[in-house]
Amino acid sequence: MKKQPQIIIKPYQRKKKKKRLKRYFLVILTFLIFFTLSLYFLLSWLVKKESGELEKQRLNNQILRSEIKRFQSSNEAYEEFIRTKLGYIREGEKIIVYSESPKK
């Protein structure tokens, strides 16, 4: 009698591969979500920071524009600037400089 070949039934392997693929997919998806949220919060913080600096620059520009208009309108502003900042005096004026006496 001839021996019949034995039939070996192996468990279906594809399910394990699908589970493994699902795990990889979930890990990658979780990483991408975390990365996206981190990037979003970083960029929103940078936008807030830059908008604050932009507002400061706008205020500074407004102050400088008002000073420019003041200097353009009259010579008194020039004279005041030169006298206070640079220490110039008119002819015939005297400067009195106060200094503290040295401690003994």
Phi and psi in degrees as GROMACS dihedral restraints (atoms count N, CA, C in turn):
[ dihedral_restraints ]
;  ai    aj    ak    al  type     phi  dphi    fc
    3     4     5     6     1   -86.2    20    10
    4     5     6     7     1   140.5    20    10
    6     7     8     9     1   -82.7    20    10
    7     8     9    10     1   132.2    20    10
    9    10    11    12     1   -82.6    20    10
   10    11    12    13     1   143.8    20    10
   12    13    14    15     1   -65.9    20    10
   13    14    15    16     1   143.2    20    10
   15    16    17    18     1   -79.3    20    10
   16    17    18    19     1   139.3    20    10
   18    19    20    21     1  -101.0    20    10
   19    20    21    22     1   121.8    20    10
   21    22    23    24     1  -108.4    20    10
   22    23    24    25     1   126.4    20    10
   24    25    26    27     1  -103.6    20    10
   25    26    27    28     1   119.1    20    10
   27    28    29    30     1  -100.5    20    10
   28    29    30    31     1   149.7    20    10
   30    31    32    33     1   -65.8    20    10
   31    32    33    34     1   151.5    20    10
   33    34    35    36     1   -68.8    20    10
   34    35    36    37     1   118.6    20    10
   36    37    38    39     1   -85.9    20    10
   37    38    39    40     1   -15.5    20    10
   39    40    41    42     1   -66.4    20    10
   40    41    42    43     1   -31.0    20    10
   42    43    44    45     1   -62.7    20    10
   43    44    45    46     1   -39.8    20    10
   45    46    47    48     1   -64.8    20    10
   46    47    48    49     1   -39.7    20    10
   48    49    50    51     1   -65.2    20    10
   49    50    51    52     1   -38.8    20    10
   51    52    53    54     1   -65.4    20    10
   52    53    54    55     1   -41.2    20    10
   54    55    56    57     1   -63.0    20    10
   55    56    57    58     1   -42.1    20    10
   57    58    59    60     1   -64.4    20    10
   58    59    60    61     1   -43.0    20    10
   60    61    62    63     1   -63.0    20    10
   61    62    63    64     1   -39.8    20    10
   63    64    65    66     1   -63.2    20    10
   64    65    66    67     1   -41.5    20    10
   66    67    68    69     1   -62.8    20    10
   67    68    69    70     1   -47.0    20    10
   69    70    71    72     1   -59.4    20    10
   70    71    72    73     1   -43.6    20    10
   72    73    74    75     1   -61.9    20    10
   73    74    75    76     1   -44.2    20    10
   75    76    77    78     1   -65.5    20    10
   76    77    78    79     1   -38.5    20    10
   78    79    80    81     1   -64.7    20    10
   79    80    81    82     1   -45.5    20    10
   81    82    83    84     1   -65.4    20    10
   82    83    84    85     1   -42.4    20    10
   84    85    86    87     1   -62.8    20    10
   85    86    87    88     1   -42.3    20    10
   87    88    89    90     1   -62.4    20    10
   88    89    90    91     1   -44.3    20    10
   90    91    92    93     1   -61.6    20    10
   91    92    93    94     1   -44.3    20    10
   93    94    95    96     1   -64.5    20    10
   94    95    96    97     1   -39.3    20    10
   96    97    98    99     1   -63.9    20    10
   97    98    99   100     1   -45.5    20    10
   99   100   101   102     1   -61.7    20    10
  100   101   102   103     1   -44.6    20    10
  102   103   104   105     1   -63.2    20    10
  103   104   105   106     1   -43.6    20    10
  105   106   107   108     1   -63.8    20    10
  106   107   108   109     1   -44.4    20    10
  108   109   110   111     1   -64.9    20    10
  109   110   111   112     1   -41.4    20    10
  111   112   113   114     1   -61.3    20    10
  112   113   114   115     1   -44.5    20    10
  114   115   116   117     1   -64.0    20    10
  115   116   117   118     1   -40.6    20    10
  117   118   119   120     1   -61.0    20    10
  118   119   120   121     1   -48.3    20    10
  120   121   122   123     1   -66.5    20    10
  121   122   123   124     1   -37.4    20    10
  123   124   125   126     1   -63.3    20    10
  124   125   126   127     1   -47.3    20    10
  126   127   128   129     1   -67.7    20    10
  127   128   129   130     1   -37.2    20    10
  129   130   131   132     1   -66.5    20    10
  130   131   132   133     1   -36.4    20    10
  132   133   134   135     1   -65.4    20    10
  133   134   135   136     1   -42.3    20    10
  135   136   137   138     1   -64.2    20    10
  136   137   138   139     1   -38.2    20    10
  138   139   140   141     1   -65.2    20    10
  139   140   141   142     1   -42.9    20    10
  141   142   143   144     1   -63.2    20    10
  142   143   144   145     1   -41.8    20    10
  144   145   146   147     1   -62.9    20    10
  145   146   147   148     1   -47.4    20    10
  147   148   149   150     1   -67.3    20    10
  148   149   150   151     1   -35.0    20    10
  150   151   152   153     1   -68.1    20    10
  151   152   153   154     1   -33.4    20    10
  153   154   155   156     1   -64.4    20    10
  154   155   156   157     1   -44.2    20    10
  156   157   158   159     1   -65.7    20    10
  157   158   159   160     1   -36.5    20    10
  159   160   161   162     1   -63.8    20    10
  160   161   162   163     1   -40.5    20    10
  162   163   164   165     1   -65.4    20    10
  163   164   165   166     1   -39.3    20    10
  165   166   167   168     1   -61.5    20    10
  166   167   168   169     1   -43.0    20    10
  168   169   170   171     1   -65.1    20    10
  169   170   171   172     1   -36.4    20    10
  171   172   173   174     1   -63.9    20    10
  172   173   174   175     1   -43.2    20    10
  174   175   176   177     1   -63.9    20    10
  175   176   177   178     1   -41.9    20    10
  177   178   179   180     1   -63.2    20    10
  178   179   180   181     1   -41.4    20    10
  180   181   182   183     1   -63.0    20    10
  181   182   183   184     1   -39.1    20    10
  183   184   185   186     1   -64.3    20    10
  184   185   186   187     1   -41.5    20    10
  186   187   188   189     1   -63.6    20    10
  187   188   189   190     1   -45.2    20    10
  189   190   191   192     1   -64.7    20    10
  190   191   192   193     1   -37.6    20    10
  192   193   194   195     1   -63.3    20    10
  193   194   195   196     1   -40.3    20    10
  195   196   197   198     1   -66.3    20    10
  196   197   198   199     1   -36.9    20    10
  198   199   200   201     1   -66.4    20    10
  199   200   201   202     1   -39.9    20    10
  201   202   203   204     1   -61.9    20    10
  202   203   204   205     1   -44.5    20    10
  204   205   206   207     1   -62.4    20    10
  205   206   207   208     1   -38.9    20    10
  207   208   209   210     1   -64.7    20    10
  208   209   210   211     1   -42.6    20    10
  210   211   212   213     1   -68.7    20    10
  211   212   213   214     1   -33.5    20    10
  213   214   215   216     1   -74.0    20    10
  214   215   216   217     1   -25.8    20    10
  216   217   218   219     1   -78.5    20    10
  217   218   219   220     1   -36.4    20    10
  219   220   221   222     1  -151.6    20    10
  220   221   222   223     1   162.6    20    10
  222   223   224   225     1   -82.1    20    10
  223   224   225   226     1   -15.7    20    10
  225   226   227   228     1   -61.9    20    10
  226   227   228   229     1   -35.1    20    10
  228   229   230   231     1   -65.6    20    10
  229   230   231   232     1   -41.1    20    10
  231   232   233   234     1   -60.6    20    10
  232   233   234   235     1   -46.1    20    10
  234   235   236   237     1   -62.4    20    10
  235   236   237   238     1   -43.9    20    10
  237   238   239   240     1   -61.5    20    10
  238   239   240   241     1   -42.1    20    10
  240   241   242   243     1   -63.5    20    10
  241   242   243   244     1   -47.4    20    10
  243   244   245   246     1   -64.7    20    10
  244   245   246   247     1   -40.2    20    10
  246   247   248   249     1   -69.9    20    10
  247   248   249   250     1   -44.4    20    10
  249   250   251   252     1   -78.5    20    10
  250   251   252   253     1   -46.5    20    10
  252   253   254   255     1   -82.7    20    10
  253   254   255   256     1   -38.8    20    10
  255   256   257   258     1  -103.7    20    10
  256   257   258   259     1   -10.5    20    10
  258   259   260   261     1    76.9    20    10
  259   260   261   262     1    24.4    20    10
  261   262   263   264     1   -77.1    20    10
  262   263   264   265     1   151.0    20    10
  264   265   266   267     1  -127.1    20    10
  265   266   267   268     1   160.1    20    10
  267   268   269   270     1   -82.9    20    10
  268   269   270   271     1   165.4    20    10
  270   271   272   273     1   -67.3    20    10
  271   272   273   274     1   133.1    20    10
  273   274   275   276     1    92.5    20    10
  274   275   276   277     1   -10.5    20    10
  276   277   278   279     1   -85.0    20    10
  277   278   279   280     1   152.9    20    10
  279   280   281   282     1  -116.3    20    10
  280   281   282   283     1   146.2    20    10
  282   283   284   285     1  -105.9    20    10
  283   284   285   286     1   131.3    20    10
  285   286   287   288     1  -112.5    20    10
  286   287   288   289     1   121.7    20    10
  288   289   290   291     1  -110.1    20    10
  289   290   291   292     1   122.0    20    10
  291   292   293   294     1   -93.4    20    10
  292   293   294   295     1   134.5    20    10
  294   295   296   297     1  -136.7    20    10
  295   296   297   298     1   149.6    20    10
  297   298   299   300     1   -77.4    20    10
  298   299   300   301     1   143.9    20    10
  300   301   302   303     1   -76.0    20    10
  301   302   303   304     1   146.1    20    10
  303   304   305   306     1   -64.9    20    10
  304   305   306   307     1   141.4    20    10
  306   307   308   309     1   -75.9    20    10
  307   308   309   310     1   140.2    20    10
